[in-house]
Amino acid sequence: MNRFVMKATHLQQAGTSEETLLGNAVVPFTNDGKYHYSIKEIKPGSQMPALFDKEIIISIQNTDNNITQIQNSFLSVVLTANIQLDDNFDKIDQSYKNGLVLFVSLKSGSNLIREYTIYHRGKTIDGSLQNDATTESFIYNTIKPKSEKTNRKHIHSLYENIHNFDTSACGTYISMSEIEELIGNQTAVPYTIPIRFRVNIRLDDHLIFSEFTDYPNGLFGDLKIKFNITPHSFVSLLGLHAEPLTESGLKNLVCDIKPVTISIKNYVITEVTANMVSYKATNVCFNRVRQFCSQRPFVIPAQRVELRLFLT
């Protein structure tokens, strides 16, 4: 009985989890009053280009300022790939070849990363290794509100944007006339078509950064991310077919379908830059946070936990 009383007394003194977090959370920063921020492009420490079996290491902080805004920063990746077709589209009428396009894309830019690890001051952060980042980002972006996906260039591919040929999609459009030119005088099947496009990967699209906001790199030191790309980013490609329609009665149109199989043999990362947004905090604010962190334990919320009820 005394043991349960002591436990209840201890919990009462400790308070709720919310009170503990609020009492130990880092206070928000205040900028230096100039009402501006800077964006810096950071090149990777590893050599480019990179195949899916090669690690890419890049710094994710802006050393020009002392506060890095993780929530507004992103990785910009340029990839090249070879598309293979087992047939051409020579039966498409010439007048339609400029308006009919093939769209090759990712659902989200973050699906490109297969595995990642975070380093702080050159040391691996315990528990930061994620060896199935593609699945993680797919699940996380599935529950993310649509309002957070719209009007973000080269980050997500939304169906309505693709339908309207929006250039902000996470992919590229190739017209039939361009495909015809790229095939050129190729005689061997499959035909090979090179493509190149840019993908942006928001840092907070990954679970480990989902609740990061202002990171005081001037106080806590540098952060780096090491990642590998997945060879299976392009989940599906739709086969296309082109055959003349033959009239059968007044209501029915019948066509002999001969599909063209489309596949991606390989792709490589040719460019990577970390676009890091940052600003300078006031000296008073920065010193206050430094004193706060040096005198007591503190909590930096890093991951967002959400609950979803599935209808039965």
HUHUUR-V23493 format. One line per field, one symbol per residue. phi: phi as a letter, one per 40 degrees, with the letter a starting at -180 (. if undefined). burial: I if it has 24 or more other ideal C-beta (glycine too) atoms within 12 Angstrom, else O. A space follows every 50 residues. Layout:
BEGIN
phi->???
burial->???
END
This chain:
BEGIN
phi->.cccccccccccccgccccccccbcccccbccgcfabbbbcbcccccbcb cccbcbbacbabccbcbbcdcbbacbbbbbabcbbcabbccccdcbcccc bbbbabcaccccccaaabbbfgbccdgccbcbcccdccccccccdcccbc fbcgbbbcdcccccfcccccaabbcccccccccfccbcbccbbcbaabbb bccccbdcbcbcbcbcccbcgcbbbbabcccbcccabccbaaaccbcbgc bbbbbccbcbcbabcaabccaabccbcaabcccccccccccdccbacabb cbbcbbbbcccb
burial->OOOOOOOOOOOOOOOOOOOOOOOOOIOOIOIOOOOOIIOIOIOIOOOOOI OIOOIIIIIIIIOOIIIIIIIIIIIIIIIIIOIIIOIIIOOIOOOOOOOI IIIIIIIIIIIIIIIIIIIIOOOOIOOIOIOOIIOIIIOIIOOIOOOOIO OIIIIIIIOOIIOOOOOIIIIIIIOIOOIIOIIOOOOOOOIIIIIIIIII IIIIIIIIIIIIIIIIIIIIOIIIIIIIIIOOIIOOIOOIOIOOOOOOOO OOOOOOOOOIOIOIOIIIIIIIIIIIIIIIIOOOIIOOIOOIOOOOOOOI OIOOOOOOOOOO
END
